[in-house]
Each structure stands twice: as structure tokens, then as C-alpha cells.
């Protein structure tokens, strides 16, 4: 069993790569560092991609290309629109785990206008007095002249002044790793009770004692991000709450996102709404959302024709798996002319 991250340097990194290439490492767990060109597997047969939405189509394909006939398993609480569309077409096998671990309670999700900020801070003060822990997520690290959004550093200073020294911690992606690790360790151990953060805490953070999640500027986040951030609470036995703070007026899309977040914790229902709002992406390309780049068909208005095309394609492959017949050769030619032959392998990575 091995571990590969971007923090590996020098001789340690070289030894890990050698052990992997020579077959001395049977299972390798890692970050985006696994996609680098000099990472060679002795005989890669299975690739598991957790938190699928954090990786691009090309990255997943590059990982699968590091072996021969690699099986790919992708996991996520919120399937990206492209993967959901592929499951509808039948080009991805799907398994759904729709039960919470034993003992976990539903999370109350409430939308709060930014004008009620002072009331939220007072509520947080009561939470701290009870000895509970909370996250406060901001969309930016520092102040920006481009976006009118609260920065984590500014919110940290304001909450520290309101709640007291030593109560509030800060973590964001631009901090040096040792400082970031120390801030997370303090929050996990309860030395700080409120953690102000950016979306760096979206995945891989497990503090069962945290029961409050405040997401500031929630109207600017995507559905997958909102659902993943909400999932940082509700991981223990206590009742948890997620507050989605927004600034109006809301666009129709933002209003729809906040509405579905209030209505459900079902990641697949949320993903279905994401698919409706953002489009399925490019099924024969790398775009993970947006309107499909069909040259002729319209996915919504010609759904019956798409179903017929899928049925016809399956019948053709059943009768002629190698596409060696005259009709099969015509299909090969059509794929070549539409430049779809090169794109077919993109389907397998979700």
C-alpha cells in the first residue's frame, strides 16, 4: 500500500515511483499527483476515482490510459451532468447507495438573506456557548475588486472580534500546508470552535462534532459544491443545520439551486436538477456541463429519435460486434467523418 501526493519530493518521490513501476506497490492512493506523466504502473487493472466532480474528463481518461483494459469506478455524492446523462444512455453502469450511515439525522437546510447577518452571528455565539462547532464558508480568500463577495480573511477577523480570541480558526488553499494542517487540527480537536474556510473543506474533512454550516454567498455556488459543503455537517449523532446566506435579487437559476437544496438531501435528485439547469455537457468531448454539441439532433425535442438511435446502435453491435459487414463499414466511415471515433473512449470515464 502506497501514498502519492504533490508533497513528495526528491528521493522519497523517486522511491515511490520506482516501487510502483516495479510492482512492489499493489495499491496506490493519491491525489492529482497520480495523473503526472512520469507515474508508471506495473500492471494497472482498476482505477477508483473518488469525488469524481473534482477531476476533469481528460484526467480520468489519462489515469485509465496508464494500464491495459483498466476498469474504472467513479464515486461521488453529486454526479456531474455529463455522467448522469451517460447513465441515462446506458453507457455507464450505475450503483446507488441511498441510505445514511446508522444514527445520522437529516440536516435542516434554511435560506437566510445577507441582511440578517447579525442574527446569524448571534446564533453562532449561542452555539459556541453550548460547546458546539461550526463551519463558515466564504466564496473568496481575500478581497476582490472584481467580485462583490465576502472574503474568508475578512470574515475571520469580524467573527474573531465578535466571538473572542482563540474561538475562530481560518483555513484556505493559499495558506502554507503546515499552517493549514495546524488550523484543521485545532478545529478537529476542539481548540477552536468556528472554522472560517473557502471550498478547500469541500471534501475530505470529517469532524462529527461540527453541527452548523454557514455558506455565505450561497447563490454563487454550484449545486455540487453546495451539497458537498453541506455534507461536512450531519456526520455525528447530533442534529445539524445548514444556513445558505444569499444576497438578492436572485437569478432564476440561483433561486432554483437554493430551492432544491432546501427540499432534499438526495444527491441524485440534486444532480438531476443540475443537469436540467446546466445541460449534459459534451458526451463525445470533455465538457462536463453545458448544452451537448450535437451537429443535428436536439436532445429535448427529439428524445424519441435518440431512443431509436440507441436501440438501432445496440442491434447493429449485437448482429455485427466487429462492424465488419457492409453496414458496419458504413458505420465506421460515419464515425470517422464525424470525428467521433476518437471520442468514443471518452465515454468510458464518465
Backbone torsions as a table, in degrees:
resi	resn	phi	psi	omega
1	UNK	NA	129.0	-179.1
2	UNK	-130.1	165.2	179.0
3	UNK	-130.9	129.9	-178.7
4	UNK	-129.7	118.6	177.5
5	UNK	-134.6	172.8	178.6
6	UNK	-69.4	-10.8	179.5
7	UNK	-81.6	-12.3	178.5
8	UNK	-67.2	129.3	-178.4
9	UNK	-132.5	157.0	169.4
10	UNK	53.4	-131.3	-175.6
11	UNK	-63.1	-36.2	179.0
12	UNK	-62.0	-43.5	179.2
13	UNK	-64.8	-44.7	-179.0
14	UNK	-62.1	-40.2	-179.8
15	UNK	-66.4	-40.1	178.9
16	UNK	-64.7	-42.0	180.0
17	UNK	-66.6	-38.0	179.3
18	UNK	-66.4	-43.5	180.0
19	UNK	-62.6	-36.2	179.2
20	UNK	-69.6	-45.9	-177.7
21	UNK	-67.2	-31.5	-177.6
22	UNK	-88.2	-4.7	178.2
23	UNK	86.5	11.7	178.3
24	UNK	-81.0	-15.8	174.6
25	UNK	-107.7	116.3	-177.5
26	UNK	-86.1	-36.6	-179.1
27	UNK	-128.8	127.2	-179.6
28	UNK	-121.0	125.6	176.0
29	UNK	-108.5	134.9	-176.9
30	UNK	-162.6	-178.8	179.4
31	UNK	-103.6	-154.5	176.9
32	UNK	-59.1	-15.4	179.5
33	UNK	-60.6	-21.0	179.9
34	UNK	-69.1	-20.0	-176.5
35	UNK	-84.4	-8.0	-176.2
36	UNK	-63.3	149.2	-172.3
37	UNK	-63.3	-32.0	-176.3
38	UNK	-84.0	4.2	175.6
39	UNK	-86.0	111.8	-178.5
40	UNK	-118.3	131.5	178.3
41	UNK	-97.1	144.0	177.8
42	UNK	-65.8	-45.8	179.1
43	UNK	-160.2	78.4	-177.3
44	UNK	-74.3	124.3	179.7
45	UNK	-118.3	-28.1	-178.3
46	UNK	-136.5	128.8	174.9
47	UNK	-120.1	125.0	179.1
48	UNK	-111.1	120.3	179.7
49	UNK	-108.7	107.7	178.0
50	UNK	-89.5	154.7	-177.1
51	UNK	51.1	57.8	-173.2
52	UNK	-51.5	-34.8	-175.3
53	UNK	-68.5	-10.6	179.0
54	UNK	-89.4	1.0	-178.7
55	UNK	-124.2	147.1	177.8
56	UNK	-83.0	164.4	178.2
57	UNK	-59.0	-44.4	-179.6
58	UNK	-61.2	-40.5	-179.3
59	UNK	-64.2	-44.2	178.9
60	UNK	-64.9	-37.8	179.0
61	UNK	-67.8	-40.7	179.1
62	UNK	-62.8	-37.5	178.3
63	UNK	-66.0	-44.6	178.9
64	UNK	-64.7	-25.7	-178.7
65	UNK	-77.6	-4.1	-179.1
66	UNK	-83.6	7.8	176.8
67	UNK	-150.4	177.8	178.5
68	UNK	-98.6	125.0	177.6
69	UNK	52.7	53.4	-177.3
70	UNK	-77.4	130.4	171.9
71	UNK	-80.6	136.1	-176.9
72	UNK	-119.6	124.2	176.5
73	UNK	-115.3	119.6	178.8
74	UNK	-110.5	137.7	-177.2
75	UNK	-128.2	140.4	177.2
76	UNK	-167.4	151.3	173.6
77	UNK	-80.6	-19.0	-178.0
78	UNK	-136.0	91.8	179.6
79	UNK	-57.3	137.9	176.5
80	UNK	-68.7	154.1	-178.5
81	UNK	-51.2	-39.7	-177.8
82	UNK	-61.9	-44.6	-179.3
83	UNK	-67.7	-38.1	179.0
84	UNK	-63.7	-41.2	177.9
85	UNK	-64.0	-40.5	179.3
86	UNK	-63.5	-36.3	177.8
87	UNK	-67.2	-34.2	176.7
88	UNK	-65.5	-37.3	179.4
89	UNK	-74.8	-13.3	-177.9
90	UNK	86.6	12.0	-178.6
91	UNK	-93.4	1.6	172.5
92	UNK	-135.5	131.4	173.5
93	UNK	-76.5	142.4	-169.9
94	UNK	-126.4	132.3	170.7
95	UNK	-123.8	134.7	-177.1
96	UNK	-119.0	125.1	171.9
97	UNK	-106.7	103.3	-171.4
98	UNK	-111.4	21.9	178.5
99	UNK	-117.0	141.3	174.1
100	UNK	-75.4	155.3	172.8
101	UNK	-58.9	152.3	-177.4
102	UNK	-55.7	137.1	174.7
103	UNK	92.2	-11.7	-178.6
104	UNK	-83.2	140.0	-177.7
105	UNK	-101.7	156.5	175.6
106	UNK	-60.6	151.9	178.9
107	UNK	-97.1	126.7	175.2
108	UNK	-76.7	124.1	-179.8
109	UNK	-114.5	124.2	-174.4
110	UNK	-129.7	138.2	173.6
111	UNK	-95.3	136.4	-176.3
112	UNK	-133.5	126.8	177.3
113	UNK	-67.5	148.4	-176.9
114	UNK	-62.4	-20.5	177.6
115	UNK	-64.5	-16.0	179.4
116	UNK	-99.8	25.8	-178.7
117	UNK	-55.7	-44.8	-177.6
118	UNK	-60.7	-38.1	179.1
119	UNK	-66.3	-37.0	178.4
120	UNK	-66.1	-41.4	178.8
121	UNK	-64.0	-40.5	177.2
122	UNK	-63.2	-39.4	176.5
123	UNK	-62.7	-38.5	179.1
124	UNK	-66.2	-36.5	177.9
125	UNK	-60.7	-41.2	178.4
126	UNK	-66.6	-38.7	178.1
127	UNK	-61.6	-44.7	179.3
128	UNK	-62.6	-41.0	179.9
129	UNK	-62.7	-29.1	178.2
130	UNK	-81.3	-4.3	-179.9
131	UNK	83.7	13.2	-179.7
132	UNK	-90.1	169.1	-177.4
133	UNK	-120.0	152.7	-174.6
134	UNK	-145.5	150.7	170.7
135	UNK	-103.6	146.4	171.1
136	UNK	-131.5	110.7	-173.8
137	UNK	-101.4	131.6	177.5
138	UNK	-116.9	151.9	-176.9
139	UNK	-77.1	-17.5	-176.7
140	UNK	-127.7	161.0	175.0
141	UNK	-84.5	-55.0	-179.0
142	UNK	-123.7	173.6	-179.9
143	UNK	-61.4	146.0	-178.2
144	UNK	-131.0	140.4	175.3
145	UNK	-84.7	-10.5	-176.4
146	UNK	-92.7	-44.7	-175.9
147	UNK	-110.2	136.1	175.6
148	UNK	-89.6	77.7	-179.7
149	UNK	-140.0	148.4	-178.6
150	UNK	-73.4	135.3	179.9
151	UNK	-90.5	148.0	-179.3
152	UNK	-59.1	-40.8	-177.9
153	UNK	-64.1	-39.8	178.7
154	UNK	-70.4	-40.7	178.9
155	UNK	-65.8	-36.8	177.5
156	UNK	-59.6	-46.3	-179.8
157	UNK	-63.2	-41.8	-178.8
158	UNK	-66.4	-43.7	-179.5
159	UNK	-70.2	-35.0	177.5
160	UNK	-63.7	-39.5	177.8
161	UNK	-67.3	-35.4	-177.1
162	UNK	-80.3	-35.7	-172.0
163	UNK	-104.4	-16.0	177.5
164	UNK	112.6	153.1	179.5
165	UNK	-65.9	137.9	176.8
166	UNK	85.1	-4.8	-179.2
167	UNK	-89.7	-32.8	-171.3
168	UNK	-110.3	135.0	175.2
169	UNK	-113.6	167.7	-178.1
170	UNK	-137.3	135.4	175.1
171	UNK	-145.5	133.2	173.8
172	UNK	-153.2	166.5	-171.3
173	UNK	-67.9	-17.2	-179.0
174	UNK	-88.8	-3.4	177.7
175	UNK	-75.8	148.6	173.3
176	UNK	-59.8	142.1	-177.4
177	UNK	-49.7	-43.0	179.5
178	UNK	-60.7	-40.0	178.6
179	UNK	-67.7	-39.5	178.9
180	UNK	-64.8	-44.2	179.1
181	UNK	-63.2	-40.2	-179.6
182	UNK	-65.5	-40.5	179.2
183	UNK	-64.3	-41.7	178.2
184	UNK	-66.5	-39.5	179.9
185	UNK	-64.3	-40.4	178.5
186	UNK	-62.5	-41.3	-179.5
187	UNK	-70.3	-42.2	179.8
188	UNK	-61.6	-38.9	-178.4
189	UNK	-82.5	-8.4	179.7
190	UNK	86.8	8.0	177.1
191	UNK	-70.4	-28.5	166.8
192	UNK	-119.4	149.0	-174.9
193	UNK	-108.2	-19.6	178.5
194	UNK	-124.4	128.3	179.0
195	UNK	-113.8	113.5	173.6
196	UNK	-87.5	131.2	-172.2
197	UNK	-151.8	167.4	167.6
198	UNK	-98.6	-166.2	-178.5
199	UNK	-72.7	7.5	175.7
200	UNK	-60.2	-22.0	179.9
201	UNK	-91.7	8.0	-173.8
202	UNK	-57.7	-37.0	-179.8
203	UNK	-134.5	158.2	172.2
204	UNK	77.4	10.7	-179.6
205	UNK	-114.0	124.8	-176.4
206	UNK	-135.0	98.2	176.8
207	UNK	-125.4	93.6	-175.0
208	UNK	-58.3	-25.1	-177.9
209	UNK	-76.1	-14.8	179.7
210	UNK	-78.0	123.1	-175.2
211	UNK	-124.3	-2.1	179.7
212	UNK	-124.3	130.8	175.0
213	UNK	-126.1	118.6	174.2
214	UNK	-109.4	122.5	178.4
215	UNK	-113.1	108.1	-177.7
216	UNK	-85.6	139.1	-176.4
217	UNK	67.5	37.7	-174.1
218	UNK	-59.9	-26.3	-178.5
219	UNK	-66.2	-16.8	-179.1
220	UNK	-93.8	-3.7	-179.8
221	UNK	-93.5	152.7	174.2
222	UNK	-79.1	164.3	-178.1
223	UNK	-62.5	-41.2	179.9
224	UNK	-61.6	-43.7	178.8
225	UNK	-62.9	-45.4	-179.4
226	UNK	-60.1	-44.5	-178.6
227	UNK	-67.1	-41.0	178.8
228	UNK	-66.2	-42.3	179.0
229	UNK	-64.2	-43.4	177.5
230	UNK	-59.3	-32.1	-179.5
231	UNK	-68.9	-5.5	175.9
232	UNK	-75.4	-18.1	174.4
233	UNK	-109.7	173.6	-177.4
234	UNK	75.4	20.7	-176.9
235	UNK	-99.2	0.4	178.1
236	UNK	-119.7	-156.7	-177.0
237	UNK	-89.7	-15.8	-175.6
238	UNK	-82.5	159.3	176.9
239	UNK	-72.9	134.1	-175.8
240	UNK	-119.6	156.2	-178.5
241	UNK	-134.1	140.5	174.5
242	UNK	-120.0	121.2	179.0
243	UNK	-103.9	119.3	178.5
244	UNK	-99.8	101.2	-179.4
245	UNK	-87.3	131.5	-176.3
246	UNK	-134.1	156.8	173.9
247	UNK	-113.6	128.8	-179.3
248	UNK	-89.3	174.1	-5.1
249	UNK	-76.2	146.7	-177.9
250	UNK	-85.5	142.8	170.8
251	UNK	-73.5	159.6	177.0
252	UNK	-55.3	-38.8	-179.7
253	UNK	-66.1	-44.8	179.6
254	UNK	-64.1	-39.9	178.8
255	UNK	-62.9	-40.0	178.7
256	UNK	-65.6	-39.9	179.9
257	UNK	-63.8	-46.1	-179.6
258	UNK	-67.2	-35.1	-179.5
259	UNK	-63.9	-46.9	-178.2
260	UNK	-68.4	-30.3	176.7
261	UNK	-66.6	-36.6	177.3
262	UNK	-69.3	-33.2	-170.7
263	UNK	-81.6	-28.6	-171.3
264	UNK	-151.2	155.6	170.3
265	UNK	-109.6	3.8	-178.5
266	UNK	-75.0	112.5	-177.5
267	UNK	-59.8	-31.5	-178.9
268	UNK	-77.1	-34.2	174.0
269	UNK	-65.2	-40.2	178.3
270	UNK	-65.3	-40.6	178.8
271	UNK	-65.3	-36.3	176.7
272	UNK	-62.1	-41.7	178.0
273	UNK	-67.0	-37.6	177.2
274	UNK	-61.9	-41.3	177.6
275	UNK	-62.7	-41.8	179.8
276	UNK	-64.9	-39.9	-175.3
277	UNK	-78.8	-36.7	-170.5
278	UNK	-109.1	-13.0	-177.8
279	UNK	89.5	165.5	-171.3
280	UNK	-83.7	-8.7	-175.5
281	UNK	83.3	-171.1	-178.6
282	UNK	-99.3	103.0	-175.5
283	UNK	-65.3	-26.3	177.9
284	UNK	-108.6	25.2	177.2
285	UNK	-145.3	-154.2	-173.7
286	UNK	-111.9	-6.4	179.7
287	UNK	-67.8	128.8	-174.5
288	UNK	-94.2	-4.4	174.1
289	UNK	-156.1	177.0	-175.7
290	UNK	100.6	173.3	-178.2
291	UNK	-76.3	135.2	-179.3
292	UNK	-58.7	143.4	-176.4
293	UNK	-88.5	55.1	176.1
294	UNK	-72.3	141.2	-178.5
295	UNK	-84.5	-25.5	-176.7
296	UNK	-126.5	-51.5	-169.6
297	UNK	-74.3	158.2	173.0
298	UNK	-119.8	115.1	-170.7
299	UNK	-60.6	-36.4	-177.4
300	UNK	-79.6	-48.4	-173.5
301	UNK	-78.7	-18.7	-176.8
302	UNK	-122.9	39.2	-179.0
303	UNK	-60.1	-36.8	180.0
304	UNK	-66.2	-37.3	178.1
305	UNK	-67.6	-36.3	178.1
306	UNK	-64.7	-41.3	178.5
307	UNK	-63.5	-39.7	177.9
308	UNK	-64.5	-41.5	179.5
309	UNK	-63.9	-39.7	178.7
310	UNK	-64.3	-43.9	179.4
311	UNK	-62.8	-41.0	179.9
312	UNK	-66.2	-40.1	179.6
313	UNK	-64.4	-42.0	179.1
314	UNK	-64.9	-40.3	179.3
315	UNK	-64.1	-40.1	179.8
316	UNK	-64.1	-41.2	-179.5
317	UNK	-72.0	-32.5	177.7
318	UNK	-67.3	-42.5	-178.3
319	UNK	-78.1	-27.5	-174.3
320	UNK	-147.0	74.7	-173.7
321	UNK	-57.4	-32.5	-177.3
322	UNK	-94.3	1.3	-178.4
323	UNK	52.1	47.5	-177.8
324	UNK	-97.1	-15.3	-179.5
325	UNK	-73.6	168.4	176.3
326	UNK	-54.4	-41.2	178.5
327	UNK	-68.4	-37.6	178.0
328	UNK	-63.1	-40.8	177.8
329	UNK	-63.6	-37.0	178.0
330	UNK	-65.2	-37.9	177.3
331	UNK	-64.6	-44.0	177.5
332	UNK	-57.8	-43.6	-179.7
333	UNK	-63.9	-42.3	179.1
334	UNK	-62.3	-42.7	178.0
335	UNK	-61.3	-41.7	-179.4
336	UNK	-64.6	-45.4	-177.6
337	UNK	-66.3	-31.3	179.7
338	UNK	-89.3	3.8	-179.1
339	UNK	58.3	26.2	-179.2
340	UNK	-87.8	-16.6	-179.1
341	UNK	-62.3	-38.6	179.7
342	UNK	-72.9	-23.7	-174.8
343	UNK	-87.6	-15.5	-175.3
344	UNK	-56.7	-39.0	-176.7
345	UNK	-67.8	-17.3	176.9
346	UNK	-69.2	-22.5	-178.6
347	UNK	-65.2	-31.9	-171.3
348	UNK	-74.1	-12.8	-173.9
349	UNK	-100.9	0.9	174.4
350	UNK	78.6	NA	NA
